[in-house]
Amino acid sequence: MNGPDKKKGDLKKKIVHEVVEYWINVCYLTLVFAAFTQYRRFLLAAHDISYTNYGFAVIEAWFSQKSS
């Protein structure tokens, strides 16, 4: 593998690495934001207010990772 063939292989490895790193970060941020959402739910439940906005943690994680 010389020249262009090596560059294609390196590019493919880099793309795979970046995609895997992206999804690891999205999963981590989803867990962090879900923890904040759960905490918010517990605080509001203490005052008899229901809170069921769990999907927001996933969307927030995607947008947060996309912008960085």
Buried (B, 14 or more C-beta within 10 A) or exposed (E): EEEEEEEEEEEEEEEEEEEEEBEEBBEEBBEBBBEEBEEEBEEEEEEEEEEEEEEEBBEBBBEBBEEE
